[in-house]
Amino acid sequence: MNRLNKRSFFYLLCWGFVIAYTVFSFPLLTGSQSEKSLPITTELRGVWLTNVASGVLFLPWGIDRAVTQLAALNFNTIYPVVWNRGHTFYKSKLAKSVTGSDADTLLNIMHGGQDVLAKIIQLARPQNLSVIPWFEYGFMTPPHSQLAKGYPDWLTMGKEGIKSTNEVPLEEINDNSGHQQAWLNALHPEVQQFMLGLIQEVVSIYHVDGIQLDDHFGMPVEFGYDAFTVDLYRQEHQGKSPPSDPFNPEWMSWRANKITDFMVKVHQSVKAIKPNAVISLSPNSQGFAYKYYLQDWETWVRRGLVDELILQVYRNNQKSFITELEQPAVKFARTRIPVSIGILTGTSTSPMKISQIQAQVKTVRDRNFTGISFFYWESLWGSITPEPPQQRLQVFQKLFVAKAVRP
């Protein structure tokens, strides 16, 4: 307990009141409505469960209530976080050996050491909810994390020794913590072994339907000037050093190709353990992902390394939202694999009106995408929403009248 500071307790207390309000402010839904007489359609209906700005994973009743409500509202997929801020959110022997902790400290305390991922799966499967664990932070980790402090040689950096970037995941915008993030070197063999080991643990130990990577599974374009990467580049370029311009096309392509090579290893490893496991990816647009994070997901799709794409389209402007859906890389991906759209349901500082969510779901359906996933659980119908929870619940009931199977 002495590892938790006062802010952690205050954070938990606040979210306890939030979840309690959300849980008890409306009756538990059941699937007994007239949906039973309606045909079952094919559509991805997902939601991300995160550990930041949300108490769902920490409070004793949070997971049970979330799974029950999502099943009653005809959702079919949960993407629970399993990797965030240098901690796992499942019981990891590998993480224990590397960082000294087998799971997030607060999570362990609140659940008495119980494996939360195992609990989610146990509750979700009987209700026909697929569980695809989400490695949210990818290669990103806080500079003060045990991982960063214990393995400094695993970190990449920018020119002049810059060791961190200012990264603010949406759900962390208002959590009053620092947002400087260090980056594990995606090209370093020991880093690759560690990340691959975490993925292998989840796929081999748990009855999951796959794994999901997202926009942090890459490298900031300004990074790659660490000693290991520079030496590797020199070995492959007759002793020449990397260009000083991080946006140099060849330098960008070289690093991006190395990350793609690692994705090949991820794909091979996952399929060797569980051939039918879904390798899901939730990136930003191809142009942004490649230019700023060297994540060439269009190539990943072309090479058959990804089974499911959920494009993050977190836009308030409807025209901008539609523009993202019509990008060439998206059109190409749709010819190869199921492509769904990630819709933002709001944050504590930027609540989203339910009318906007409805409009975006309609836009996605009108264009025959394979489904939608919402970011994130707390803003679906919780206390941080602009409308009363019951009103938003009724809208989701109308959006998902009948059950649907995953594509």
N, C-alpha and C positions, 0 to 999 in steps of 0.2 A: 504493500500500500504506500510505502514511503516514496515510491517512484512517481506517484501522481501528485502534481502540484495543485495549487488552489484553483488555477484556471481550468484544469481538467474537471475538477469537481463541479465548478460553477457551470461549465459547459454541459456536463451530464445532467445536472439539476434542471437547467433551462430546457434541454431537449426532453427531459422526463415530463415536464409540464406540457410541452408541445405534443408529444406522442399521446399522453394521457387524454388531452383534449381531442386529438384526432381519433383516437380509438373509441372513446365513449360518447362522442358528440352525435353519432348516428347509429342506427341499429345495424347489426350484422346482416349482410346480404346473403341470400341463398340463391341457388340456381333453379328455383322452382317456378320462375316466371314462364310465360308461354314459349320460351326458347326451345323447349323439348320437342315441339312439333315443327321446328324450323330446320331446313337442311344445313348440314355442316359444310362450311366453306373452307378454302385454303387461304390463309393469311397469317403472316407473322405479327404477333401482338406482344411486344416485349416491354420490359421496364428494367432500368438499371437500379440496383440497390448499392448505395455507396455508404462509406463510413464517415464522411465529412458533412457537416451541417445536417445531420440526420441521426436520429436515435434508433432507427429500426433494427440495427444489428446489435445494439447494446442492451436495450431494455428487455427484461425477461419475456414479456408478451409480444414484443415488436414483430419478431419473425413469424410467429404463429398467426397473428392477426393479418399481416401483409399477405401471406400465402393464401389464407382463406378468402380474403377479399378479392385478390387478383383472380383466383379460380372462379369465384362467384360471378365476377364481371367478364368472364370469358377471355381473359388473357391466356396465353399459352407458353410464354417464355420468360424466365428470370435470368438476368445477368448480374449475379452478386459479385462484388469486389473481392478479390483474393490477394491483391498485391497493391499496396499503397504506402507511400512515405517510408519505404525501406522495411516494411513489415508485411508478413503474410496474415491473411484472415482465415486461415485453416491451420491445422496442426502440422507443421513442417519440420521433419528431422533435418533437412538440408539447411533451412533457415537457422535452426538451433545451432548447427555446427559452424555456421558462418558468422552469424550475428549475436549468438548467445540467447536468442529468444525464439521459441517455436511458433509464436503468434503475437499479434498486437497486445501490448500489456493490458490496456483497458478492457479489451475484449475478453481476455483470459479472466480478469477479475470479475467482470459482470456476469460471466457464464460459468464461473467456478471451474475453469479449465476445460469445459466442454468444447468439442469441435463444432463450430458454428456452421461450417460448410456441410458437414454430415447432417446436422439438424435440418438445414434448408432442404437438402435432398430428400431426407426422410419424410418431411412434410409435403413437399411438392409432388413427388412421384405418384402417390395415391390420387392426387387431384389432376393428373395429366398435365402438369406443368414441367416443361423442359428446363433444365438447369445448365447454363453455360457460363462457367466462372470467368470473370473479367479481370485481366491483368492491367488494371487502369494505369499505373504509373510507368509501365514499360521499363525503359532504361533510366528513368528519372528517379532521383532520390534526394532528400534534403541534405545539405552539406553537413549538418550536425548528426545525421543518422549514424548508427553503429557501422553500417555498411560502408559509408563514405569515409568515416574516420579509421576504420580498421583495415581498409583496402585502398589506400590512396592511389596505388598504381593501376587500379581498375578504372579510374576516372579519366575522362577526356577533358580537353580544355581548349580555350580559344587563344588567339594571338596574345602575346605579352602576358601569358599566364592567367588569363581570365578563366575562373574555375566554376562559374555559375551563371545561370540566366534567370531572368524574372519571368516565372511561369505561374499563371493564376488559373487553375482549373475552375470552371464555372461555379461549382458548389462551394469553393473556398473563398470567393470574392469578399465575403463579409465576416470571415472568421477571426479577423484581427491578428493573424499570425504573419510571419515573414514569408515571402514567396520566392526567395532565391532558391534555385534548384541546381544541384550538381547532376552530372550525367555520367552514368556508367558507359564505358566505351564499347559500343556495339560490335566493334571489330576485334576486340581483345579476346583471345581464346578462353581465358579463365572466366571472363564475364559471360561469354556465350555458354560455357559449361554450366555456370550457375543458373542462368535464366532457363536454359533447356532443362536443367534438373528440376526447377520449380514446376515447369509445365508437365514434365514426365510424372512427377509426384501426383499432381491433380488428376491427370488422365488415367493413371494406373491404379490409384488407390480408391478413387471415388467413382460412384455410378453417375457420371456426368454425361451430357450429350455432346460435349465439345469444350473448346476454350475460345476466349475472345481476346484479341489484341486491339489496341486503338491508336490514337494519334501520337502517343509518346513512344511508340515502338520504332525509334529511329535515332537520329542525331541532329542537333541544331546545326544549321549550315555553317555557323561561325566557329564551330568546334572541329576537332580533328588535328589540332596542333600539339597534342601531347607527344612525348618521346616515342612511345610504341608505334603510334600511327605514322609519325614522320619517318621513322626508320623503315617501316613496312613500305611506305610509298617510295622511299629512296631505293629499296631493294628491287622494286618493280619498274623503276624509271632511270636506270643507269646512274644512280647516285644523285639525281636532281631532287631538290627539296620541293615540298608542295608550294603551289602559288600563294602569294600573300593575300590575294583576293579570294575570300571564301566562296564567292559566286562564280569563280572561273569554271566554265562548263565542263572541262575535262576532270578537274578536281572534284566537282560535284558528282559527276557520273561515276568516278572511281569509288568514292565513298558509298554512294547509293547502291552500286553493284555489289559491294562487300556485304551490305545489309541484306540485299536480296539473296546472296549466297547463304546467309544465316537462316533466312526464311525457308530455304530449301531443306536445311537440317531440321528445322522445326516441323515442317510438313512430314518429312520422312519419319521422324521420331514419333509423332502423334499417330500417324497411320500404322506404324509398326506395332504400337501398343493396342490401338483400338481403331481398326480400319474405317468404321462408320462414324467416328467422331467428327464433329463439325469444326472446322477452323474458321472462325468468324473474325471479321475485321471491321472496326468502326473508325474510319479515318475522316479527316477533313477532305476538301476537294483536292483532286490530283494536283492541280497547279500549286496550291498552297502547301500541300504535304511535301511535294518534291522540292519546291524552292526553299522552304524554311526548315524542313526536317529530314530531307534526303530520303523520304519514304516514297518509293516508286511503286505504289500499289497497283497501278494499271499493268505494270509488268508482272507483278505477283499474280494478278488475275489471268493474264495471258499465259503464264507458265503453269497454271493449275495449282497454285499454292494456297489459294483461298477458296472456301466453299460457300461462304455467305458474306455479303457486304452490307453494312448498315451505315450509310453516309450521314455524317453529322451535318444537318442543315439547320443551324440554330439562328434563324433570322426573324426579325419582327416585320420587315417589309415584305409584302406578298410578292411583289415583282422580283425582288432579290431571291426570295425562296424558290420561285419557279425557275429562275435563271440557273440556279445550282443544279436543279433536276435535269436540265437539258444540256449539260456539259458533255463534250464528246467522250470523255473517259467513262462517264456514267452510262451513256448509251452503249458503249462497247461492253462494259461489264455486264449489262443486262442481257447481252447475247450469249454470255458464258455461264453465269451463276445467278442465283436469286439475289436481287438487290432491293433492300428496304431503306426507309428513310428515318433517321433519328430526329425527333421533334422535341424541342425544349418546352417543358411545361412550367418553367419558371424557376427563379432562385429567390432567396430571402430579400435580395436587393432589387430584383427585376421580376416581379410577379407577372405571369402571363394570363390574360383573360381567356376564359374558356371558349369564347367565340373565335379567338384566333386559333386555338388548338383545333377546334372543329373545322375551320376553314382549311387548315393545313392538312388535316387528315383527308378531307374531301379532295384536295388537290392531288395528293399522293394516290388516292384510289382512282380518281378520274384518269390518271396516266398509267394505271395498271402496274404499279410497282407491287412487289410481293408482300409488302406489309410496312408496319411502323414499329418503332420502339421509342419509349418516352424517357426523357431525362429530366427529372429523376423521381423516385418514389415519393419523397417528401412533398413534392409540389403537385402531385396528381390531384389530391383532394384533402390535403392537410391544412394546418392553420396558417401557412405562409401564402395561401392563395387569396386572390382578390374577391372571390365569391365564397359564399358559405359552402362547407364541404358537401352538404346534402345536394346542393344544386349541381355541383360538379359531378358528383356520383351519378346523378340522373342523366347527365349528358353522356358519360361513359357507358351507361347502360344502353342508351340509344345508339351509340357508335358501335357497340359490340352486342347486338341483340342475340345472335346465335353463336354457338361455339365455332371455332375454327382450328384446323390442324396446321402445323408448321409446314411451309413449303419444302 
